[in-house]
């Protein structure tokens, strides 16, 4: 009896326990981990992934997936850099619009044409990345003489805390509210749990699916704005494989491909686990290729834990 309670407790709080264990390990193995500068760098680096992962979580909750997230980030960044010389404010609107537009295409392909999310978003991943190369001519697009407020989006600070951390926190709080306190949030869970039942209860399934893909595109575009404003350059390869990191963070956080299970808090924990692990490995000089192998192993463990948690329920 005691063993079963301990197992249930461990499964329920596995993400928190894993994060705490990583923090303890990082503190022991590296004296530089808890330096304020390092902590802020970890949070700044995690901010972009966190924003993308929140959008990915909404898509996975509806029993979909968005493999085009990295390409959307690249296209939005290129759009931002191209328009920034003319009007930075207009450039931000154009970048967000580009992200929503690709998200809308994904939503229409999945919800209206009935394509499998994997097939639909792989197609847009390839097509949109090709469009990025066409727009940028395969070269970096430099933002010349940007205004101070533009650079502050990606590289500014409020006290010791980077501005991107506040942006990511605002996104997390906003979509935590959306998923838990709004009708749309309930519809996302309902569609993911049982699409046919949701339709019978009057949920507009097509509209819900289209909206989650549009939101994912919007958040990818927001992430690109942070990146470009910090680096003042848009790279045609920007965002490659970030969709896999976002999926990993969602899965580690307890969101499942079965749909209807998971949420934003777990995704934030997943992002922090990946960020702390990556920082520790970097501090110890571990090869990036080894880090990829470890990340793959973590995803497998996360899926196994998720399955055990489902059985426990």
Backbone torsions as a table, in degrees:
resi	resn	phi	psi	omega
1	UNK	NA	-46.1	-179.6
2	UNK	-65.2	-37.7	179.5
3	UNK	-65.1	-39.6	180.0
4	UNK	-67.9	-36.9	176.6
5	UNK	-66.6	-39.4	178.7
6	UNK	-65.1	-40.1	177.6
7	UNK	-64.5	-43.8	179.3
8	UNK	-62.2	-42.6	178.5
9	UNK	-63.0	-44.2	-178.1
10	UNK	-63.9	-41.0	179.7
11	UNK	-68.3	-40.7	-178.1
12	UNK	-64.0	-40.5	-175.3
13	UNK	-110.0	25.8	-175.7
14	UNK	-59.9	-38.5	-178.5
15	UNK	-66.6	-43.8	179.9
16	UNK	-65.4	-43.6	180.0
17	UNK	-63.5	-39.2	179.3
18	UNK	-64.9	-41.9	179.3
19	UNK	-65.1	-44.5	179.0
20	UNK	-62.3	-40.9	179.2
21	UNK	-63.3	-40.2	178.5
22	UNK	-65.6	-40.5	179.6
23	UNK	-64.3	-43.1	178.0
24	UNK	-62.3	-45.8	-179.9
25	UNK	-61.9	-42.6	179.9
26	UNK	-64.7	-38.4	179.2
27	UNK	-64.8	-40.6	-178.7
28	UNK	-72.4	-41.9	-172.5
29	UNK	-82.4	-22.7	-178.6
30	UNK	-138.0	119.9	178.4
31	UNK	-69.8	-13.5	-177.5
32	UNK	-90.5	-8.6	-173.1
33	UNK	-61.4	-44.9	-174.6
34	UNK	-88.8	13.2	172.0
35	UNK	-69.0	140.0	-175.3
36	UNK	-56.1	-41.7	-178.4
37	UNK	-61.8	-41.6	-179.8
38	UNK	-67.6	-43.0	179.3
39	UNK	-60.3	-43.0	179.7
40	UNK	-65.9	-36.8	177.1
41	UNK	-65.7	-38.9	177.2
42	UNK	-61.6	-46.7	-178.7
43	UNK	-66.7	-39.3	178.1
44	UNK	-62.7	-45.7	179.5
45	UNK	-64.2	-33.6	-179.1
46	UNK	-75.8	-20.1	-173.3
47	UNK	-62.1	-47.1	-178.7
48	UNK	-62.2	-47.9	178.6
49	UNK	-61.5	-39.2	-179.1
50	UNK	-60.7	-44.1	-179.1
51	UNK	-63.1	-45.8	178.9
52	UNK	-65.2	-40.5	-176.8
53	UNK	-67.3	-32.5	176.7
54	UNK	-62.4	-45.5	176.5
55	UNK	-62.3	-40.9	178.9
56	UNK	-63.4	-37.0	179.9
57	UNK	-61.4	-42.7	177.8
58	UNK	-60.2	-41.7	-179.4
59	UNK	-65.4	-45.8	-178.6
60	UNK	-66.9	-35.8	177.1
61	UNK	-60.0	-31.3	178.7
62	UNK	-87.1	12.4	-179.6
63	UNK	67.1	42.2	174.9
64	UNK	-127.3	-169.1	174.6
65	UNK	-158.3	148.0	-179.7
66	UNK	-123.3	93.0	179.6
67	UNK	-82.2	-2.6	-179.9
68	UNK	-94.0	6.3	-174.0
69	UNK	-56.7	-44.4	-179.5
70	UNK	-64.3	-39.4	178.7
71	UNK	-67.7	-37.6	176.3
72	UNK	-62.3	-43.5	178.0
73	UNK	-59.1	-43.7	179.7
74	UNK	-64.4	-43.1	-179.7
75	UNK	-66.1	-43.7	179.8
76	UNK	-63.5	-40.1	178.1
77	UNK	-63.3	-42.5	178.2
78	UNK	-64.9	-40.7	177.4
79	UNK	-61.7	-44.4	179.1
80	UNK	-59.6	-47.9	-176.8
81	UNK	-65.8	-36.7	-179.4
82	UNK	-66.3	-40.3	-177.6
83	UNK	-86.8	-15.6	-172.6
84	UNK	-62.3	-33.6	-179.2
85	UNK	-66.1	-29.7	-179.5
86	UNK	-82.7	-53.3	-177.8
87	UNK	-159.2	105.5	-177.3
88	UNK	-57.4	-35.8	179.7
89	UNK	-67.4	-43.0	176.1
90	UNK	-63.5	-35.8	-179.8
91	UNK	-62.6	-41.2	179.0
92	UNK	-64.1	-43.5	178.2
93	UNK	-62.5	-42.6	179.7
94	UNK	-64.1	-40.4	180.0
95	UNK	-64.6	-45.0	178.1
96	UNK	-63.5	-39.5	178.4
97	UNK	-63.4	-38.9	178.3
98	UNK	-62.9	-41.7	179.2
99	UNK	-63.7	-44.7	179.6
100	UNK	-65.2	-38.1	-178.4
101	UNK	-62.1	-45.4	178.7
102	UNK	-67.3	-38.7	176.0
103	UNK	-60.2	-38.7	178.0
104	UNK	-63.9	-41.8	177.3
105	UNK	-60.2	-46.2	177.7
106	UNK	-57.9	-46.0	-178.6
107	UNK	-62.2	-41.4	179.4
108	UNK	-66.3	-42.2	179.3
109	UNK	-61.3	-39.5	-177.1
110	UNK	-81.4	-49.5	-171.0
111	UNK	-82.5	-36.4	-175.3
112	UNK	-98.0	-39.8	-178.2
113	UNK	-92.2	-11.1	174.5
114	UNK	76.9	18.1	177.9
115	UNK	-71.8	149.4	173.4
116	UNK	-64.2	137.5	-178.6
117	UNK	-53.9	-37.0	179.2
118	UNK	-61.4	-48.0	-178.0
119	UNK	-66.1	-46.6	-176.3
120	UNK	-61.6	-45.3	-174.7
121	UNK	-81.3	-23.8	170.7
122	UNK	-65.9	-40.4	178.5
123	UNK	-61.2	-45.5	179.6
124	UNK	-72.4	-31.6	174.4
125	UNK	-54.8	-48.8	-177.4
126	UNK	-70.6	-47.5	-176.0
127	UNK	-64.7	-43.6	-177.8
128	UNK	-70.1	-37.7	176.8
129	UNK	-64.0	-38.5	174.8
130	UNK	-62.0	-39.3	178.0
131	UNK	-63.6	-37.2	177.1
132	UNK	-60.5	-44.4	179.5
133	UNK	-65.5	-35.5	177.8
134	UNK	-66.5	-47.5	-178.0
135	UNK	-63.8	-41.1	-176.3
136	UNK	-91.4	-6.3	-174.9
137	UNK	58.3	28.9	177.4
138	UNK	73.1	11.6	-178.0
139	UNK	-123.8	161.6	176.5
140	UNK	-64.3	142.8	175.6
141	UNK	-107.1	114.5	-174.5
142	UNK	-90.9	134.8	173.9
143	UNK	-91.4	109.3	-174.5
144	UNK	-94.1	135.4	176.6
145	UNK	50.0	53.1	178.5
146	UNK	-70.4	150.6	176.2
147	UNK	-66.7	158.9	-176.0
148	UNK	-60.5	-39.1	-178.2
149	UNK	-65.0	-30.6	179.3
150	UNK	-68.4	-46.5	178.8
151	UNK	-64.9	-32.2	-177.9
152	UNK	-64.1	-25.2	179.6
153	UNK	-57.9	-41.6	-176.8
154	UNK	-101.1	-26.7	-173.8
155	UNK	-122.9	1.0	-179.6
156	UNK	-77.9	168.5	178.9
157	UNK	-134.3	149.9	166.8
158	UNK	-116.9	99.9	-168.1
159	UNK	68.2	-133.4	178.0
160	UNK	-86.1	-6.7	-171.8
161	UNK	-93.1	126.3	178.3
162	UNK	-63.6	144.7	179.3
163	UNK	-56.9	-40.5	178.9
164	UNK	-57.1	-27.8	178.1
165	UNK	-66.2	-41.2	178.2
166	UNK	-66.4	-38.8	178.7
167	UNK	-63.6	-46.0	178.9
168	UNK	-62.4	-40.7	179.1
169	UNK	-62.8	-40.0	178.8
170	UNK	-64.1	-40.6	178.2
171	UNK	-63.7	-44.6	-179.6
172	UNK	-60.7	-48.1	-178.4
173	UNK	-65.3	-39.9	-179.0
174	UNK	-62.5	-45.9	-176.0
175	UNK	-84.3	-18.6	167.8
176	UNK	-64.5	-42.0	177.4
177	UNK	-65.8	-45.0	-177.9
178	UNK	-59.3	-45.5	-175.5
179	UNK	-74.1	-27.8	-174.7
180	UNK	-103.5	-19.5	-171.4
181	UNK	-124.6	2.2	-177.1
182	UNK	-122.5	160.2	177.8
183	UNK	-64.2	-39.8	178.9
184	UNK	-58.6	-43.2	178.7
185	UNK	-59.8	-43.0	178.3
186	UNK	-64.4	-35.7	178.7
187	UNK	-66.1	-38.4	178.6
188	UNK	-60.1	-47.0	178.4
189	UNK	-64.5	-40.6	-178.1
190	UNK	-65.3	-43.5	179.6
191	UNK	-63.5	-41.0	179.9
192	UNK	-69.2	-36.2	-177.6
193	UNK	-73.2	-44.8	-178.8
194	UNK	-162.1	98.3	-174.2
195	UNK	-61.4	-42.6	-177.9
196	UNK	-66.8	-42.4	177.5
197	UNK	-63.2	-40.0	178.3
198	UNK	-61.4	-40.5	179.0
199	UNK	-64.4	-41.4	179.9
200	UNK	-65.1	-30.2	178.5
201	UNK	-83.7	4.8	174.6
202	UNK	94.7	9.7	177.7
203	UNK	-76.2	132.7	175.4
204	UNK	-79.7	92.3	-172.6
205	UNK	-64.1	-44.1	-178.5
206	UNK	-61.4	-46.4	-179.2
207	UNK	-63.0	-40.5	179.8
208	UNK	-62.2	-44.6	179.7
209	UNK	-64.6	-43.8	179.7
210	UNK	-61.5	-41.0	-178.8
211	UNK	-65.0	-39.9	-178.5
212	UNK	-66.7	-36.2	177.2
213	UNK	-70.7	-36.1	175.8
214	UNK	-64.7	-40.9	177.8
215	UNK	-64.2	-42.4	177.4
216	UNK	-59.3	-44.8	177.7
217	UNK	-62.7	-41.2	178.8
218	UNK	-61.1	-43.7	-177.8
219	UNK	-71.7	-33.5	173.6
220	UNK	-62.7	-40.4	178.0
221	UNK	-65.0	-40.4	177.3
222	UNK	-61.3	-41.5	177.6
223	UNK	-62.2	-38.0	179.5
224	UNK	-66.4	-34.2	178.5
225	UNK	-63.8	-41.1	177.9
226	UNK	-63.0	-44.5	-178.6
227	UNK	-64.1	-49.4	-176.0
228	UNK	-67.8	-38.7	179.9
229	UNK	-66.7	-28.3	178.7
230	UNK	-78.5	-44.2	-175.7
231	UNK	-89.6	-16.8	-173.2
232	UNK	52.9	33.7	175.3
233	UNK	-154.8	141.9	175.9
234	UNK	-108.1	120.1	-179.6
235	UNK	-96.6	137.9	-179.4
236	UNK	-63.8	-22.1	178.3
237	UNK	-92.6	3.4	-176.0
238	UNK	-58.1	137.4	175.2
239	UNK	86.3	-2.0	-179.4
240	UNK	-60.8	129.2	177.6
241	UNK	73.3	1.9	179.0
242	UNK	-66.4	-25.8	177.8
243	UNK	-63.4	-33.9	178.6
244	UNK	-70.3	-38.9	176.0
245	UNK	-64.2	-39.6	179.7
246	UNK	-66.0	-41.3	176.7
247	UNK	-63.6	-42.6	179.1
248	UNK	-60.2	-44.6	179.7
249	UNK	-61.9	-40.9	179.4
250	UNK	-65.3	-44.2	-179.4
251	UNK	-67.0	-43.3	177.4
252	UNK	-60.2	-34.9	-179.3
253	UNK	-77.7	-2.5	175.3
254	UNK	104.0	-3.1	174.9
255	UNK	-76.6	135.4	-174.7
256	UNK	-116.6	154.8	178.6
257	UNK	-70.3	-10.1	175.7
258	UNK	-70.9	-16.8	177.6
259	UNK	85.1	151.6	173.7
260	UNK	77.7	0.8	-178.3
261	UNK	-128.7	128.9	178.3
262	UNK	125.1	-166.5	-179.6
263	UNK	169.2	179.1	-175.1
264	UNK	-65.9	-43.7	-179.0
265	UNK	-56.6	-43.0	178.3
266	UNK	-63.2	-39.2	178.7
267	UNK	-62.8	-40.6	177.5
268	UNK	-60.5	-43.2	176.3
269	UNK	-61.1	-41.4	177.8
270	UNK	-60.8	-42.6	177.7
271	UNK	-62.3	-44.6	-179.6
272	UNK	-65.3	-38.0	177.7
273	UNK	-61.4	-46.8	179.0
274	UNK	-64.7	-39.4	-177.8
275	UNK	-67.6	-45.1	-179.6
276	UNK	-66.5	-42.7	178.3
277	UNK	-61.5	-46.3	179.4
278	UNK	-61.6	-41.2	179.5
279	UNK	-65.0	-42.7	179.0
280	UNK	-61.6	-45.4	-179.4
281	UNK	-65.3	-36.4	176.8
282	UNK	-66.4	-42.3	178.8
283	UNK	-62.3	-31.5	179.7
284	UNK	-90.3	1.6	176.5
285	UNK	72.2	28.1	179.7
286	UNK	-76.0	139.2	-178.4
287	UNK	-59.1	140.8	176.7
288	UNK	-58.5	-30.3	-179.9
289	UNK	-69.7	-37.7	175.8
290	UNK	-66.0	-37.6	179.0
291	UNK	-61.2	-38.6	178.4
292	UNK	-63.1	-41.3	178.4
293	UNK	-62.2	-44.5	179.6
294	UNK	-63.7	-39.9	179.4
295	UNK	-63.3	-40.2	176.5
296	UNK	-60.8	-41.9	177.6
297	UNK	-63.4	-38.7	179.4
298	UNK	-63.4	-39.3	179.2
299	UNK	-63.1	-43.2	178.6
300	UNK	-60.4	-45.7	179.6
301	UNK	-61.9	-41.3	-179.3
302	UNK	-62.2	-40.9	179.6
303	UNK	-66.3	-41.7	178.4
304	UNK	-61.7	-44.9	178.8
305	UNK	-62.5	-39.5	179.2
306	UNK	-62.5	-41.5	178.3
307	UNK	-64.4	-42.8	177.8
308	UNK	-63.3	-38.3	178.7
309	UNK	-64.0	-40.1	178.0
310	UNK	-63.1	-42.2	178.5
311	UNK	-65.7	-37.1	179.7
312	UNK	-63.2	-37.8	178.1
313	UNK	-65.9	NA	NA
